[in-house]
Amino acid sequence: MKNVACISSLSALLGSLLVSITATLVPAQAETVPVAHATAVSTPMACGGVTSTGSGNQTPLVIDGYPCSGGGTAGAVNAPEEPFISVKICAPGSTTKCQIIDHIEVDTGSTGLRVAYSALSSSLRPGSSGLPLVAGSASGTTLTECETYVDSYVYGPVVTADVYIAGQYVKSTQMQVFGDSAYKVPKACSSQGGTQTDTTRTFGANGLIGVNFLLNDNYAPYYNCKNSMPSSCTANTGYAGLPNTVSQFASNNNGVVLTLPAVAPGGTTAPVVGTLTFGVGTQGNNTPVASTLAVTNDGGSDANNGTFAAQVGGTWFTAYIDSGTDVVYFNDSANKNLVACSSKNGYYCPTSTQAVPFTLANTGSTVARGTLNYSVANATTELSSNTIAYNNIAGPDGSSATTNSSIGFGLSTFFGHNMYFLFQGKTAPGTGLGGGSTGTVTGPINGIN
């Protein structure tokens, strides 16, 4: 889920390279997981003019602060702690009416592809001469969507496009275009609360691809609208939801793997480049090793979908892993040193770095699958205006340290790891994902090594 409030006013495990540098994972009945990843490399993503989206089933995953004019100020860190890829979008059936769009955020907490109107060339904007509008279920209407995040929302029409990433593609899929001024927001959408982030600057990216466990975004409100007028819009409750783009690929479609190199304490001011790999256990580059820490997630159709159990301070809570959240958000009333910052709103500022162990378990269980040891440093002293990525920052979940609805493991826990997401209802070989070496497992499952 894109946490706009926590990414430099935009947006909510670390291996054994060094315990003081990154968190460590200790799977139950296993040795500490070794991390065989390179250190951070500095290859920024271009602002426009990108000519490749990767090859095979892999595409570069870049954290560079979105230093583009569309993000606010060219050359500045406009969106720290956000992972981006580039996506090629074409008009259905065309090989010439196409555009590679850089700085599409990868979000493991939502589903579906969404692109800002201003990021699209004129030939690909919604309409008869660009990306075809998807008809609503009522005669003469267009299908629109209100996608809500933690404290923000985007609104716009659903369109049809051909989508290419690396060597994977899907023809005539559906995606949302947000920020088109011709589509006024229905009151039913704006009244849900939060801020409308309808520009690339307020959104913090040129778009977003949601790759969470769900195969369709069936939580967002959809509408049938006439003439782009909000007063004409009625709820469309029959639409299955925007599809998970990756799940529609012809192969390598059962999940994703996000891989990021380790970063040092205090973060980095240089871009960090990793890999987004499509598929889980479908070929050598996406198959987890046997020592991977795996947790089975809630697979229901409610708001808890994609959650598991985690313990901190002696209490068990619902937890989730989300690349669209910047750091770890949790409350631990037993640790009185975790005090809120006075100047870095939303983060902890302990006087000394705190070691915080999290015990992970399958959803609905308290049987430990392994332990994530995380370090929480003082956000005021660690972060600067030009810090792009960081791995030892955390903040409180909710309004006080005595209440806790969930634990959110954000992007700071991805550094130095392969993070596996096996989609709901999809299968993969069991090795490393909680199954036997000869059997299969069924998602939703998180794997971390």
Long-range contacts (C-beta under 8 A, 24 or more apart in sequence): 1-107, 1-109, 1-110, 1-149, 1-150, 1-322, 1-324, 1-325, 2-105, 2-107, 2-109, 2-110, 2-149, 2-150, 2-152, 2-204, 2-208, 2-324, 3-149, 3-150, 3-151, 3-322, 3-324, 3-325, 3-326, 3-408, 3-410, 4-149, 4-150, 4-151, 4-152, 4-195, 4-197, 4-202, 4-203, 4-204, 5-150, 5-151, 5-152, 5-346, 6-325, 6-326, 6-327, 6-329, 6-346, 6-395, 6-410, 7-79, 7-80, 7-81, 7-82, 7-204, 7-326, 8-77, 8-78, 8-79, 8-80, 10-78, 10-79, 10-82, 10-203, 10-204, 11-79, 11-82, 11-149, 11-150, 11-204, 11-324, 11-325, 11-326, 12-150, 12-322, 12-324, 12-325, 12-326, 12-327, 12-329, 12-395, 12-397, 12-408, 12-410, 13-372, 13-374, 13-409, 13-413, 13-414, 13-417, 13-448, 14-262, 14-374, 14-391, 14-412, 14-413, 14-415, 14-416, 14-417, 15-262, 15-416, 15-417, 15-449, 17-262, 17-416, 19-373, 20-265, 20-375, 21-262, 21-264, 21-265, 21-391, 22-262, 22-263, 22-391, 22-415, 22-416, 23-372, 23-373, 23-374, 23-375, 23-391, 23-413, 24-372, 24-373, 25-293, 25-370, 25-371, 25-372, 25-373, 25-417, 25-448, 25-449, 26-370, 26-371, 26-373, 27-291, 27-292, 27-293, 27-369, 27-370, 28-368, 28-369, 28-370, 28-371, 30-291, 30-293, 30-370, 31-291, 33-291, 33-292, 33-293, 33-448, 33-449, 34-291, 35-262, 35-416, 35-417, 35-449, 37-259, 37-260, 37-261, 37-262, 37-416, 37-417, 37-418, 38-261, 39-261, 39-262, 40-261, 40-262, 40-263, 40-268, 40-270, 40-272, 40-273, 40-389, 41-261, 41-271, 41-272, 41-273, 42-270, 42-271, 42-272, 42-273, 43-271, 43-273, 44-271, 45-84, 45-86, 45-102, 45-103, 45-271, 46-102, 47-74, 47-102, 47-103, 48-102, 50-86, 50-100, 50-101, 50-102, 51-100, 52-86, 52-100, 53-85, 53-86, 53-87, 53-88, 53-100, 53-164, 53-165, 53-166, 54-85, 54-86, 54-165, 54-166, 54-167, 55-166, 55-167, 56-166, 56-167, 56-285, 57-166, 57-167, 57-168, 57-251, 57-252, 57-277, 57-278, 57-279, 57-282, 57-283, 57-285, 57-286, 58-166, 58-275, 58-276, 58-277, 58-278, 58-285, 59-85, 59-86, 59-165, 59-166, 59-275, 59-276, 60-85, 60-86, 60-273, 60-274, 60-275, 60-276, 61-85, 61-106, 61-258, 61-259, 61-260, 61-273, 61-274, 61-275, 61-276, 62-271, 62-272, 62-273, 62-274, 63-260, 63-271, 63-272, 63-273, 63-274, 63-388, 63-389, 63-411, 64-271, 64-272, 64-388, 65-271, 65-386, 65-388, 66-103, 66-204, 66-205, 68-102, 68-103, 68-200, 70-103, 70-118, 70-119, 70-200, 70-201, 70-206, 71-103, 71-200, 71-201, 71-204, 71-205, 72-201, 76-386, 77-269, 77-385, 77-386, 77-387, 77-388, 78-201, 78-204, 79-204, 79-205, 80-326, 80-387, 80-388, 80-389, 80-390, 81-326, 81-327, 81-388, 81-389, 81-390, 81-410, 81-411, 81-412, 82-204, 82-205, 82-326, 82-411, 83-258, 83-260, 83-274, 83-276, 83-323, 83-411, 83-414, 84-205, 85-165, 85-209, 85-276, 86-165, 87-113, 87-115, 87-163, 87-164, 87-165, 87-207, 87-209, 88-163, 88-164, 88-165, 89-115, 89-120, 89-124, 89-131, 89-161, 89-162, 89-163, 89-164, 89-175, 90-161, 90-162, 90-163, 90-164, 91-123, 91-124, 91-130, 91-131, 91-132, 91-161, 91-162, 92-131, 92-132, 92-160, 92-161, 92-162, 92-171, 92-172, 93-162, 93-171, 93-172, 94-162, 97-123, 97-124, 98-124, 99-124, 101-206, 101-207, 102-206, 103-205, 103-206, 103-207, 104-205, 104-206, 104-207, 104-208, 104-209, 105-204, 105-205, 105-207, 105-208, 105-209, 105-324, 106-208, 106-209, 106-211, 106-258, 106-276, 106-323, 107-208, 107-209, 107-210, 107-211, 107-212, 107-322, 107-323, 107-324, 108-210, 108-211, 108-212, 108-256, 108-258, 108-321, 108-322, 108-323, 108-324, 108-419, 108-421, 109-210, 109-212, 109-306, 109-320, 109-322, 109-323, 109-324, 109-325, 110-147, 110-149, 110-208, 110-210, 110-212, 110-217, 110-324, 111-210, 111-211, 111-212, 111-214, 111-215, 111-216, 111-217, 111-241, 111-242, 111-243, 111-244, 112-147, 112-175, 112-176, 112-209, 112-210, 112-216, 112-217, 112-241, 112-242, 112-243, 112-244, 112-245, 113-163, 113-173, 113-175, 113-176, 113-207, 113-208, 113-209, 113-210, 113-242, 113-245, 114-147, 114-154, 114-156, 114-175, 114-176, 114-177, 114-178, 114-207, 114-208, 114-209, 114-210, 114-242, 115-175, 115-176, 115-177, 115-178, 115-206, 115-207, 116-177, 116-178, 116-179, 116-198, 116-199, 116-200, 116-203, 116-205, 116-206, 116-207, 117-156, 117-177, 117-178, 117-179, 117-180, 117-181, 118-179, 118-199, 118-200, 119-200, 119-206, 119-207, 120-177, 124-161, 125-177, 125-180, 126-156, 126-157, 126-159, 126-177, 126-180, 130-159, 131-159, 131-160, 131-161, 131-177, 132-159, 132-160, 133-157, 133-158, 133-159, 134-158, 134-159, 134-160, 134-174, 136-223, 136-224, 136-225, 136-236, 137-224, 137-236, 137-238, 137-239, 138-224, 138-234, 138-236, 140-226, 141-224, 141-225, 141-226, 141-232, 141-234, 142-224, 142-225, 142-226, 142-228, 143-222, 143-223, 143-224, 143-225, 143-236, 143-239, 144-183, 144-186, 144-222, 144-223, 144-225, 144-233, 145-176, 145-217, 145-220, 145-221, 145-222, 145-223, 145-242, 146-185, 146-186, 146-188, 146-189, 146-192, 146-220, 146-221, 146-222, 146-223, 147-176, 147-178, 147-217, 147-220, 148-192, 148-194, 148-220, 149-194, 149-324, 150-194, 150-325, 151-193, 151-194, 151-195, 152-194, 152-195, 152-196, 152-197, 152-202, 153-189, 153-190, 153-192, 153-194, 153-195, 153-196, 153-197, 154-178, 154-179, 154-196, 154-197, 154-198, 154-203, 155-183, 155-185, 155-186, 155-189, 155-196, 155-198, 156-180, 156-183, 156-198, 157-183, 158-222, 158-242, 163-245, 165-245, 165-278, 166-278, 168-246, 168-249, 168-250, 168-251, 168-252, 168-278, 169-249, 170-245, 170-248, 170-249, 170-250, 173-243, 173-245, 173-248, 174-242, 174-243, 175-242, 175-245, 176-242, 178-203, 179-203, 182-228, 183-225, 183-228, 184-228, 184-229, 184-230, 185-230, 186-223, 186-225, 186-230, 186-233, 187-230, 188-221, 188-223, 188-233, 188-235, 189-221, 189-223, 192-221, 208-324, 209-245, 210-244, 211-244, 211-245, 211-246, 211-256, 211-421, 212-244, 212-306, 212-421, 213-297, 213-299, 213-305, 213-306, 213-421, 213-422, 213-423, 213-424, 213-443, 213-444, 214-241, 214-244, 214-305, 214-306, 214-423, 214-424, 215-243, 215-244, 215-247, 215-423, 215-424, 215-425, 216-240, 216-241, 216-242, 216-243, 216-244, 217-241, 217-242, 217-243, 217-244, 218-301, 219-303, 244-423, 246-278, 246-423, 247-423, 247-426, 249-278, 251-279, 251-282, 252-278, 252-279, 252-282, 252-283, 252-286, 253-278, 253-279, 253-426, 254-279, 254-280, 254-281, 254-282, 254-422, 254-423, 254-426, 254-427, 254-428, 254-443, 255-279, 255-280, 255-420, 255-421, 255-422, 255-423, 255-426, 255-428, 255-443, 256-280, 256-420, 256-421, 257-286, 257-418, 257-419, 257-420, 257-421, 258-323, 258-414, 258-418, 258-419, 258-421, 259-417, 259-418, 259-419, 260-414, 260-415, 260-416, 260-417, 261-415, 261-416, 262-391, 262-415, 262-416, 263-389, 263-390, 263-391, 263-415, 263-416, 265-353, 265-375, 265-377, 265-382, 265-391, 265-392, 266-377, 266-382, 266-387, 266-390, 267-382, 267-383, 267-387, 267-388, 267-389, 267-390, 267-391, 268-387, 268-388, 268-389, 268-390, 269-384, 269-386, 269-387, 269-388, 270-388, 271-388, 272-388, 272-389, 272-415, 280-420, 280-421, 280-422, 280-426, 280-428, 280-433, 280-447, 281-428, 281-429, 281-431, 281-432, 281-433, 282-428, 286-420, 287-429, 287-431, 287-432, 288-418, 288-420, 288-431, 288-432, 288-433, 288-447, 288-449, 289-431, 289-432, 289-449, 290-431, 290-432, 290-437, 291-432, 291-449, 292-418, 292-420, 292-432, 292-433, 292-447, 292-448, 292-449, 293-360, 293-369, 293-370, 293-447, 293-448, 293-449, 294-369, 294-420, 294-432, 294-433, 294-434, 294-441, 294-445, 294-446, 294-447, 294-448, 295-360, 295-361, 295-362, 295-363, 295-369, 295-434, 295-445, 295-446, 296-362, 296-363, 296-434, 296-444, 296-445, 297-363, 297-443, 297-444, 297-445, 297-446, 298-363, 298-364, 298-444, 299-424, 299-425, 299-443, 299-444, 304-363, 305-424, 305-444, 306-444, 307-363, 307-406, 308-360, 308-361, 308-362, 308-363, 308-446, 309-360, 309-361, 309-362, 309-363, 309-364, 309-365, 309-366, 310-358, 310-359, 310-360, 310-361, 310-407, 310-409, 311-358, 311-359, 311-361, 311-366, 311-368, 312-356, 312-357, 312-358, 312-359, 312-407, 315-404, 316-361, 316-366, 317-404, 317-405, 317-406, 317-407, 318-405, 318-406, 318-407, 319-358, 319-360, 319-406, 319-407, 319-408, 319-409, 320-406, 320-407, 320-408, 320-409, 321-409, 321-413, 321-419, 321-421, 321-446, 321-448, 322-408, 322-409, 322-410, 322-411, 323-410, 323-411, 323-414, 323-419, 324-410, 324-411, 325-408, 325-409, 325-410, 325-411, 326-393, 326-410, 326-411, 326-412, 327-390, 327-393, 327-394, 327-395, 327-410, 327-411, 327-412, 328-374, 328-376, 328-393, 328-394, 328-395, 328-407, 328-408, 328-409, 328-410, 328-412, 328-413, 329-394, 329-395, 329-396, 329-397, 329-406, 329-407, 329-408, 329-410, 330-356, 330-358, 330-394, 330-396, 330-397, 330-404, 330-407, 330-408, 331-396, 331-397, 331-398, 331-400, 331-401, 331-402, 331-403, 331-404, 332-356, 332-401, 333-401, 333-402, 338-376, 338-394, 338-396, 338-401, 340-395, 340-396, 341-378, 341-379, 341-380, 342-380, 343-380, 344-379, 344-380, 344-383, 346-395, 346-396, 347-379, 347-383, 347-393, 347-394, 347-395, 348-376, 348-378, 348-379, 348-393, 348-394, 348-395, 348-396, 349-378, 349-379, 349-380, 349-381, 350-376, 350-377, 350-378, 351-378, 353-377, 353-378, 353-392, 356-394, 358-407, 358-409, 362-434, 369-434, 372-409, 372-413, 372-448, 374-413, 389-415, 391-415, 391-416, 417-448, 417-449, 418-447, 418-448, 418-449, 419-446, 419-447, 419-448, 420-445, 420-446, 420-447, 420-448, 421-445, 421-446, 422-446, 422-447
